[in-house]
Amino acid sequence: MRIKEVKTIIVNANWRNWVFVKIYCDNDLLGIGEATLENFENSVVAAIEHLKRLVIGEDPLNIELLTRKMYVYPFWRGGPILQTAISGIEIALWDILGKSLGSPIFRLLGGKYREKIQLYANGWCSGIASAEEFAEAAKKTVQKGFRALKFDPFGASDQTIDEKTLKEAIDRVSAVREAVGNNVDLMIEAHGRFNTRTAKRIAEKIEPYDIAWLEEPVFPDNINQLLEVKRSTNIPIAAGERLYTRYDFWQLFSNGCVDVAQPDICHVGGIMELKKIAAMAEVNYVMMAPHIGGDGPIATTTCLHIMSNIPNGMILEHFIDIPWRNEAILPPLRIEDGYAYVPEKPGLGVEINEEIVSKYPYKESYLNLYSSDYKYHQH
């Protein structure tokens, strides 16, 4: 069996475009993956076109070898564009492996550690601003079965936050906590926008609301400042969505900067890289909550295979802003009462629903988290 061709599909999903990868083999096996990087989808597609020359004609079952070739053969390596391209191809190779052996991917990783994976809702408060609107939206989301909610209450703040905006943010947090009670986890997203002093001040203000974690409180490229914030608060710190390899995460873990690691399956190099990161996290007593962000349903499915397998899997992000999201794959994922179940069919266990995705062709989209034109920023 040899790889015959690598192709991509771009699917518009509101403020982002999903990039799906298809790998065709000479025995008619088809593997699917995802390489979504919101705002830079065309750059990723171009990178896949460059990298595919390293895998066409090769045995698709040699996943470790092919992934290593894509990472080390080019002079330039790492970063969001190349790692996302590698991730999409790598996931599709695992899909081929599973299908060729008649086994779901989680079995190839060592089987199930858990039967279902808890999801936290994101995207539930897009387009709203007032504390009252946040409270109402939170209640509606909990009624759908979710027992964990993530949101960014900080508007268009950048580096610092003024008193008025900070009060509005705290009012939103307070309103949501009061609306959903004490048995729902609240994760506060900062999008890596604040300087250290501001992040520490924010942590102090939100700590009374029993926050499950504070996410990316400072810029993602300075782990020393992240550690300073972590040492200043009792709130667990989550980060890692903008780190791209196990080498990056080793620095994060070895310095004790986080309580919860958030690698993104689409940006770290794929399934095996994420599992290696999970192993490093485990020996540093760090829990895993993979970032999904702008990623689509193939990325979610891939994460379910990993999260069902790793001992330190905590919770998985799930966007609820697109009604047809789960219809983009066949069969749709089984999601009940805020939990998801890993597919049992060979490979990823799902296929692209061509009928649905063909309705949403590429559309130029751009999300600016710092624009004052947005009533509320959500990602």
C-alpha positions, 0 to 999 in steps of 0.5 A, a space after each residue: 500500500 502506497 500513498 497516491 495523493 493528498 488533497 484538502 477541502 476548505 469549509 466555511 464555519 462562520 468566523 473560521 474555515 475548517 481545513 479537512 485533509 484527504 489521503 488517497 492510497 493505491 488500494 483505494 483506502 481513504 484517510 481523513 484528517 483536519 488542519 484548521 488554523 483560523 485566519 490562515 487556512 490558505 497558508 496551511 493548504 499551501 504548506 500541505 502542498 509543499 509537504 505532500 511531496 515527502 509522503 506521496 509514494 510512501 507506505 502510509 503505515 510508517 506514521 512515525 517516520 513520515 511525521 519525522 520527515 515532514 518535521 526535520 527535512 525542511 530547513 524551517 520547522 515548527 510554528 503554527 503553519 507547518 505544524 498544522 499542515 503536519 497535523 492534518 496529514 498525520 491524523 489522516 495516516 492514523 485513520 488509514 492505519 485503523 481502517 487497514 487493521 479494522 480497528 478504531 484508533 483508541 485501540 491502537 493507542 492502548 484501549 479505553 481508560 474511560 468510556 465517555 469524555 466530559 465536554 465544556 461549552 464554548 461559543 455559547 455567549 457569542 454576540 452578547 455583552 451585558 451581565 444579564 445576557 450572559 446569565 441567561 445564555 449560561 442557564 440555557 447552555 446548562 439546560 442542554 446538559 453542559 456542566 462546564 462553561 468557558 468564556 472571555 468576559 474582558 471585551 477588547 482589552 489589550 495588555 491592561 484593562 481599565 476600571 470600567 471594563 474590569 468591573 463589567 467583566 467581573 459583573 459578567 462572571 458574577 452573573 454567570 456564577 449566580 445563574 448556574 449555581 455552584 455545581 457548574 465549572 467556570 473557565 475564564 479565558 484571557 486569550 493571552 492578552 494581558 501583562 503580568 501585573 494586570 493578569 495577577 489583578 484579574 486573578 485576584 478579582 475572579 478568585 471568589 467565584 470558584 473558577 475552574 481555571 484561568 486560561 492564557 492570562 499572559 502572552 503565550 511566549 513568556 513562560 516566566 511571566 506565566 509562572 509568576 501569575 500561577 504563584 500569585 493565585 489559587 486559581 488553576 492556570 491553563 495554557 498551551 494552545 499556542 505551543 506547537 511541539 513536545 519541545 515547547 511543552 517540555 519547557 512549560 512542564 519542567 518549569 511548573 507553569 500550568 495545572 492544565 495543559 491545552 495542546 491543540 490536535 491541529 497544531 502540535 503535529 497530530 495524534 502521537 505528538 499529543 499523546 507524547 505531550 500527555 505523557 510528559 504532562 502526567 509525570 509533571 502532575 498536569 491534567 490534559 484539556 485539549 484546545 479545540 478553538 476554531 477546529 472542526 468535528 474531525 479534530 474533535 473526533 480525533 481528540 476523543 480517541 486520545 482522551 478516551 485513552 490517556 489517564 490524565 484526560 480532564 475535559 475537552 472543549 466543544 463549540 456550540 455556535 454552529 448548529 450543523 457542526 456535528 452533521 459535517 461528519 458521518 455518523 454524527 458524534 454521540 453527545 449526551 448530557 455534556 459528555 461525548 463518546 468515542 466512535 467504535 468503527 475502524 480508524 477515526 470512525 467517521 467520514 466527511 459528510 460531503 453533502 453538508 460541507 459542500 453547502 459551505 464553501 470557502 469564505 474569507 473570514 477574519 476574527 479580530 479579538 481586539 476590535 472594538 467593533 465586536 459587541 463581544 469577542 468569543 473564541 
